[in-house]
Amino acid sequence: MSGQEWLDLLREQQRIDREILDLERKLKANKEFREAPEVNWQGKQIIFPMPAGFDPEMDSERIEKEIQIRRQAKELIAKRRAELEEPATSQAVNAAKPIVWLGTGVELARLIMSLFEKGNIQAETKTDALRQAALHFVGKDGKAFKERVLMESERAKRAFEEGKRPKS
């Protein structure tokens, strides 16, 4: 995680917070001034002093849009900060030692396919399920399984059991 980037994003988020507060004050002042009743006293119009923060150049709709834009920017910054924090936590998970599979690659592939079909592995396709699960296993020799090899060995075994000749 880049500590400097994280701090810069935090400062930017705080700056946006200050801008939002300033805009909310302007919005309140504009509404107060525009909604103030016109007062006539003995035929003379009384002009109220402009409230602090009143901005005659900006109408309420424009101020509300500016506030909305800054809130969206603040959300994006918060997401980026979360992304920067995430690798620190996910590295601990990825640092775990893989499981040593004592069976064959075909048996592992069948187990993964079975778990995928039962909905225990969330993936879009069987290949994705194999890819996700293969990351967590190594063979007896300590070598990682590759999802493509697992898929092909499982297909070949199935074809052999069905009496078909596997594709080469």
Number of C-alpha atoms within 10 A of each C-alpha: 12 9 10 9 13 19 12 12 17 16 12 15 20 13 13 17 16 12 16 21 12 13 19 18 16 23 23 17 19 23 15 14 17 15 9 11 9 11 12 10 8 7 7 8 10 11 10 11 7 14 14 11 15 19 16 12 6 12 15 19 10 12 20 16 11 16 21 13 13 19 17 12 15 21 13 13 17 16 12 15 19 12 13 15 15 12 13 11 9 10 10 9 10 12 8 9 10 15 15 15 18 13 10 13 21 19 16 21 25 19 13 23 21 14 14 20 14 10 10 12 18 14 14 9 12 19 16 15 21 26 19 15 18 21 15 16 19 19 17 13 9 12 10 17 21 16 21 13 14 23 19 17 19 19 17 18 16 16 14 12 10 9 9 11 12 13 8 5
